Amino acid sequence: MKKIIILAMLLACTPSAHSAESQVPGIYFFDIVFYRPAGFVATIAGSALFVGMMPLTAVAAISPPHDAFDKVANTLVMPPVNFTFNRPLGVVSKDYDGVYRQ
């Protein structure tokens, strides 16, 4: 009788396999081992390109609205930074509004 009660309690406490937030098994492993280091390499490469393109960006920033540096940084540096450092663990794609959410 005790075994049946313990088994019933265990089955009642386990999470459902059909939950709304089910994720691919092993996504945390791939996120830590592959996606985060690849995002870090992309951050370094984007930063190097940003520094290399500074003379051209400075020429482009002469005319108004003077936001060429912001546009280049938001294109080359910020997407890899957000993917690597601001994204929750296990989330690999953005929502409909462009924000990483759990």
N, CA and C atoms as an extended XYZ file, in Angstrom:
306
Properties=species:S:1:pos:R:3:atomname:S:1:resname:S:1:resid:I:1 pbc="F F F"
N         0.815       -1.197        0.000 N   MET     1
C         0.000        0.000        0.000 CA  MET     1
C         0.856        1.259        0.000 C   MET     1
N         1.947        1.231        0.765 N   LYS     2
C         2.837        2.376        0.815 CA  LYS     2
C         3.471        2.632       -0.546 C   LYS     2
N         3.794        1.575       -1.266 N   LYS     3
C         4.415        1.732       -2.578 CA  LYS     3
C         3.459        2.414       -3.556 C   LYS     3
N         2.212        2.099       -3.480 N   ILE     4
C         1.221        2.702       -4.373 CA  ILE     4
C         1.058        4.188       -4.050 C   ILE     4
N         1.062        4.521       -2.785 N   ILE     5
C         0.923        5.933       -2.387 CA  ILE     5
C         2.156        6.727       -2.823 C   ILE     5
N         3.338        6.145       -2.629 N   ILE     6
C         4.571        6.830       -3.047 CA  ILE     6
C         4.596        6.991       -4.559 C   ILE     6
N         4.210        5.977       -5.305 N   LEU     7
C         4.173        6.064       -6.755 CA  LEU     7
C         3.173        7.117       -7.216 C   LEU     7
N         2.021        7.173       -6.581 N   ALA     8
C         1.018        8.184       -6.931 CA  ALA     8
C         1.523        9.586       -6.637 C   ALA     8
N         2.239        9.758       -5.525 N   MET     9
C         2.788       11.084       -5.196 CA  MET     9
C         3.874       11.484       -6.196 C   MET     9
N         4.698       10.543       -6.594 N   LEU    10
C         5.742       10.850       -7.567 CA  LEU    10
C         5.150       11.237       -8.926 C   LEU    10
N         4.143       10.509       -9.346 N   LEU    11
C         3.507       10.824      -10.623 CA  LEU    11
C         2.772       12.161      -10.573 C   LEU    11
N         2.233       12.503       -9.436 N   ALA    12
C         1.523       13.773       -9.306 CA  ALA    12
C         2.479       14.953       -9.276 C   ALA    12
N         3.700       14.737       -8.807 N   CYS    13
C         4.660       15.837       -8.670 CA  CYS    13
C         5.531       16.045       -9.898 C   CYS    13
N         5.562       15.118      -10.816 N   THR    14
C         6.413       15.280      -11.988 CA  THR    14
C         5.767       16.252      -12.966 C   THR    14
N         6.578       17.073      -13.639 N   PRO    15
C         6.004       18.012      -14.608 CA  PRO    15
C         5.464       17.277      -15.822 C   PRO    15
N         4.468       17.856      -16.406 N   SER    16
C         3.843       17.254      -17.581 CA  SER    16
C         4.768       17.355      -18.787 C   SER    16
N         4.804       16.333      -19.591 N   ALA    17
C         5.627       16.347      -20.796 CA  ALA    17
C         5.016       17.233      -21.874 C   ALA    17
N         3.760       17.581      -21.719 N   HIS    18
C         3.075       18.397      -22.706 CA  HIS    18
C         2.870       19.822      -22.209 C   HIS    18
N         3.805       20.321      -21.425 N   SER    19
C         3.649       21.676      -20.906 CA  SER    19
C         3.795       22.691      -22.030 C   SER    19
N         3.299       23.891      -21.786 N   ALA    20
C         3.305       24.932      -22.815 CA  ALA    20
C         4.712       25.410      -23.124 C   ALA    20
N         5.630       25.327      -22.169 N   GLU    21
C         6.976       25.814      -22.374 CA  GLU    21
C         7.963       24.667      -22.539 C   GLU    21
N         7.627       23.681      -23.313 N   SER    22
C         8.554       22.583      -23.525 CA  SER    22
C         9.654       23.026      -24.480 C   SER    22
N        10.887       22.647      -24.152 N   GLN    23
C        12.032       23.015      -24.969 CA  GLN    23
C        12.706       21.757      -25.470 C   GLN    23
N        13.539       21.949      -26.460 N   VAL    24
C        14.276       20.846      -27.037 CA  VAL    24
C        15.255       20.314      -25.987 C   VAL    24
N        15.317       19.001      -25.775 N   PRO    25
C        16.273       18.466      -24.801 CA  PRO    25
C        17.710       18.808      -25.212 C   PRO    25
N        18.493       19.237      -24.271 N   GLY    26
C        19.887       19.560      -24.547 CA  GLY    26
C        20.120       20.968      -25.044 C   GLY    26
N        19.088       21.814      -25.059 N   ILE    27
C        19.265       23.168      -25.580 CA  ILE    27
C        20.208       23.965      -24.693 C   ILE    27
N        20.199       23.706      -23.381 N   TYR    28
C        21.105       24.417      -22.478 CA  TYR    28
C        22.554       24.041      -22.763 C   TYR    28
N        22.793       22.770      -23.042 N   PHE    29
C        24.142       22.323      -23.377 CA  PHE    29
C        24.648       23.017      -24.638 C   PHE    29
N        23.822       23.015      -25.691 N   PHE    30
C        24.239       23.656      -26.936 CA  PHE    30
C        24.384       25.164      -26.768 C   PHE    30
N        23.556       25.740      -25.922 N   ASP    31
C        23.644       27.176      -25.685 CA  ASP    31
C        24.966       27.530      -25.020 C   ASP    31
N        25.346       26.778      -24.001 N   ILE    32
C        26.573       27.080      -23.268 CA  ILE    32
C        27.818       26.719      -24.075 C   ILE    32
N        27.788       25.595      -24.772 N   VAL    33
C        28.982       25.105      -25.452 CA  VAL    33
C        29.173       25.720      -26.840 C   VAL    33
N        28.084       25.985      -27.577 N   PHE    34
C        28.229       26.453      -28.951 CA  PHE    34
C        27.757       27.895      -29.167 C   PHE    34
N        26.526       28.210      -28.754 N   TYR    35
C        25.933       29.494      -29.094 CA  TYR    35
C        26.610       30.665      -28.393 C   TYR    35
N        26.878       30.550      -27.103 N   ARG    36
C        27.512       31.655      -26.367 CA  ARG    36
C        28.930       31.921      -26.866 C   ARG    36
N        29.788       30.902      -27.038 N   PRO    37
C        31.118       31.196      -27.588 CA  PRO    37
C        31.067       31.753      -29.012 C   PRO    37
N        30.134       31.262      -29.835 N   ALA    38
C        30.004       31.810      -31.187 CA  ALA    38
C        29.543       33.266      -31.136 C   ALA    38
N        28.646       33.589      -30.214 N   GLY    39
C        28.223       34.976      -30.035 CA  GLY    39
C        29.360       35.856      -29.559 C   GLY    39
N        30.227       35.324      -28.691 N   PHE    40
C        31.375       36.092      -28.216 CA  PHE    40
C        32.351       36.361      -29.353 C   PHE    40
N        32.593       35.360      -30.205 N   VAL    41
C        33.469       35.555      -31.367 CA  VAL    41
C        32.856       36.579      -32.318 C   VAL    41
N        31.550       36.522      -32.514 N   ALA    42
C        30.877       37.501      -33.369 CA  ALA    42
C        30.948       38.897      -32.764 C   ALA    42
N        30.910       39.005      -31.446 N   THR    43
C        31.052       40.303      -30.787 CA  THR    43
C        32.441       40.879      -31.029 C   THR    43
N        33.466       40.050      -30.901 N   ILE    44
C        34.840       40.496      -31.145 CA  ILE    44
C        35.012       40.889      -32.611 C   ILE    44
N        34.485       40.102      -33.536 N   ALA    45
C        34.608       40.415      -34.965 CA  ALA    45
C        33.845       41.691      -35.313 C   ALA    45
N        32.647       41.860      -34.781 N   GLY    46
C        31.884       43.078      -35.036 CA  GLY    46
C        32.560       44.308      -34.464 C   GLY    46
N        33.170       44.168      -33.293 N   SER    47
C        33.898       45.296      -32.701 CA  SER    47
C        35.118       45.648      -33.537 C   SER    47
N        35.819       44.639      -34.047 N   ALA    48
C        36.982       44.897      -34.902 CA  ALA    48
C        36.556       45.578      -36.201 C   ALA    48
N        35.452       45.133      -36.785 N   LEU    49
C        34.954       45.793      -37.991 CA  LEU    49
C        34.526       47.231      -37.696 C   LEU    49
N        33.922       47.438      -36.549 N   PHE    50
C        33.507       48.788      -36.163 CA  PHE    50
C        34.715       49.711      -36.056 C   PHE    50
N        35.777       49.239      -35.418 N   VAL    51
C        36.994       50.048      -35.286 CA  VAL    51
C        37.631       50.260      -36.649 C   VAL    51
N        37.651       49.230      -37.490 N   GLY    52
C        38.234       49.364      -38.824 CA  GLY    52
C        37.458       50.310      -39.727 C   GLY    52
N        36.161       50.399      -39.523 N   MET    53
C        35.324       51.260      -40.369 CA  MET    53
C        35.144       52.663      -39.794 C   MET    53
N        35.818       52.984      -38.698 N   MET    54
C        35.647       54.300      -38.082 CA  MET    54
C        35.997       55.464      -39.014 C   MET    54
N        37.074       55.392      -39.806 N   PRO    55
C        37.340       56.518      -40.712 CA  PRO    55
C        36.210       56.752      -41.722 C   PRO    55
N        35.679       55.676      -42.274 N   LEU    56
C        34.576       55.830      -43.227 CA  LEU    56
C        33.306       56.311      -42.524 C   LEU    56
N        33.105       55.837      -41.313 N   THR    57
C        31.940       56.262      -40.543 CA  THR    57
C        32.051       57.731      -40.172 C   THR    57
N        33.265       58.181      -39.876 N   ALA    58
C        33.464       59.594      -39.544 CA  ALA    58
C        33.139       60.482      -40.738 C   ALA    58
N        33.513       60.055      -41.933 N   VAL    59
C        33.171       60.811      -43.143 CA  VAL    59
C        31.659       60.826      -43.345 C   VAL    59
N        31.014       59.698      -43.094 N   ALA    60
C        29.565       59.626      -43.260 CA  ALA    60
C        28.826       60.425      -42.199 C   ALA    60
N        29.462       60.683      -41.066 N   ALA    61
C        28.803       61.408      -39.975 CA  ALA    61
C        28.923       62.920      -40.116 C   ALA    61
N        29.583       63.392      -41.152 N   ILE    62
C        29.750       64.837      -41.319 CA  ILE    62
C        28.412       65.507      -41.588 C   ILE    62
N        27.633       64.926      -42.466 N   SER    63
C        26.348       65.545      -42.809 CA  SER    63
C        25.293       65.187      -41.762 C   SER    63
N        24.313       66.056      -41.568 N   PRO    64
C        23.243       65.756      -40.601 CA  PRO    64
C        22.506       64.491      -41.000 C   PRO    64
N        22.014       63.720      -40.128 N   PRO    65
C        21.716       63.889      -38.705 CA  PRO    65
C        22.840       63.447      -37.774 C   PRO    65
N        24.039       63.197      -38.249 N   HIS    66
C        25.206       62.871      -37.428 CA  HIS    66
C        25.010       61.622      -36.567 C   HIS    66
N        24.341       60.627      -37.078 N   ASP    67
C        24.115       59.401      -36.305 CA  ASP    67
C        24.739       58.168      -36.948 C   ASP    67
N        25.772       58.382      -37.754 N   ALA    68
C        26.391       57.260      -38.452 CA  ALA    68
C        27.048       56.281      -37.479 C   ALA    68
N        27.687       56.798      -36.431 N   PHE    69
C        28.327       55.900      -35.461 CA  PHE    69
C        27.290       55.042      -34.738 C   PHE    69
N        26.160       55.625      -34.394 N   ASP    70
C        25.101       54.856      -33.736 CA  ASP    70
C        24.561       53.761      -34.655 C   ASP    70
N        24.359       54.100      -35.911 N   LYS    71
C        23.833       53.106      -36.854 CA  LYS    71
C        24.812       51.958      -37.070 C   LYS    71
N        26.096       52.288      -37.218 N   VAL    72
C        27.096       51.235      -37.432 CA  VAL    72
C        27.237       50.371      -36.182 C   VAL    72
N        27.258       50.992      -35.015 N   ALA    73
C        27.365       50.217      -33.769 CA  ALA    73
C        26.138       49.334      -33.573 C   ALA    73
N        24.948       49.857      -33.879 N   ASN    74
C        23.726       49.064      -33.728 CA  ASN    74
C        23.629       47.946      -34.755 C   ASN    74
N        24.393       48.039      -35.830 N   THR    75
C        24.388       46.992      -36.845 CA  THR    75
C        25.463       45.937      -36.602 C   THR    75
N        26.678       46.372      -36.241 N   LEU    76
C        27.803       45.451      -36.145 CA  LEU    76
C        28.076       44.924      -34.737 C   LEU    76
N        27.826       45.718      -33.722 N   VAL    77
C        28.256       45.348      -32.378 CA  VAL    77
C        27.092       44.894      -31.497 C   VAL    77
N        26.013       45.624      -31.476 N   MET    78
C        24.948       45.357      -30.511 CA  MET    78
C        24.192       44.041      -30.712 C   MET    78
N        23.887       43.593      -31.931 N   PRO    79
C        23.209       42.289      -32.040 CA  PRO    79
C        23.999       41.120      -31.449 C   PRO    79
N        25.323       41.003      -31.726 N   PRO    80
C        26.050       39.908      -31.062 CA  PRO    80
C        26.169       40.084      -29.553 C   PRO    80
N        26.275       41.338      -29.086 N   VAL    81
C        26.333       41.579      -27.640 CA  VAL    81
C        25.027       41.148      -26.980 C   VAL    81
N        23.913       41.522      -27.567 N   ASN    82
C        22.617       41.122      -27.014 CA  ASN    82
C        22.436       39.604      -27.061 C   ASN    82
N        22.879       38.972      -28.141 N   PHE    83
C        22.750       37.523      -28.260 CA  PHE    83
C        23.610       36.806      -27.226 C   PHE    83
N        24.791       37.340      -26.945 N   THR    84
C        25.716       36.665      -26.050 CA  THR    84
C        25.442       36.955      -24.586 C   THR    84
N        25.185       38.217      -24.238 N   PHE    85
C        25.160       38.602      -22.836 CA  PHE    85
C        23.774       38.933      -22.289 C   PHE    85
N        22.836       39.336      -23.103 N   ASN    86
C        21.528       39.772      -22.611 CA  ASN    86
C        20.419       38.756      -22.816 C   ASN    86
N        20.725       37.622      -23.405 N   ARG    87
C        19.729       36.612      -23.738 CA  ARG    87
C        19.606       35.604      -22.612 C   ARG    87
N        18.367       35.196      -22.244 N   PRO    88
C        18.210       34.142      -21.232 CA  PRO    88
C        18.764       32.808      -21.731 C   PRO    88
N        19.224       32.005      -20.812 N   LEU    89
C        19.794       30.709      -21.147 CA  LEU    89
C        18.728       29.798      -21.752 C   LEU    89
N        19.041       29.221      -22.894 N   GLY    90
C        18.129       28.305      -23.565 CA  GLY    90
C        17.251       28.958      -24.616 C   GLY    90
N        17.269       30.271      -24.728 N   VAL    91
C        16.464       30.981      -25.725 CA  VAL    91
C        17.386       31.336      -26.885 C   VAL    91
N        17.063       30.865      -28.075 N   VAL    92
C        17.952       31.095      -29.203 CA  VAL    92
C        17.332       31.957      -30.296 C   VAL    92
N        16.072       32.317      -30.172 N   SER    93
C        15.450       33.160      -31.196 CA  SER    93
C        14.661       34.285      -30.529 C   SER    93
N        14.501       35.360      -31.268 N   LYS    94
C        13.781       36.517      -30.755 CA  LYS    94
C        12.279       36.326      -30.890 C   LYS    94
N        11.537       37.078      -30.074 N   ASP    95
C        10.078       37.098      -30.193 CA  ASP    95
C         9.674       37.949      -31.376 C   ASP    95
N         8.370       38.118      -31.540 N   TYR    96
C         7.833       38.885      -32.655 CA  TYR    96
C         8.273       40.344      -32.615 C   TYR    96
N         8.614       40.880      -31.438 N   ASP    97
C         9.016       42.279      -31.349 CA  ASP    97
C        10.524       42.456      -31.246 C   ASP    97
N        11.288       41.393      -31.478 N   GLY    98
C        12.737       41.493      -31.525 CA  GLY    98
C        13.438       41.427      -30.184 C   GLY    98
N        12.780       40.877      -29.160 N   VAL    99
C        13.360       40.793      -27.821 CA  VAL    99
C        13.482       39.319      -27.457 C   VAL    99
N        14.613       38.970      -26.824 N   TYR   100
C        14.792       37.604      -26.344 CA  TYR   100
C        14.025       37.434      -25.044 C   TYR   100
N        13.090       36.488      -25.021 N   ARG   101
C        12.304       36.205      -23.818 CA  ARG   101
C        12.285       34.721      -23.549 C   ARG   101
N        12.095       34.373      -22.302 N   GLN   102
C        11.993       32.978      -21.890 CA  GLN   102
C        10.696       32.377      -22.325 C   GLN   102
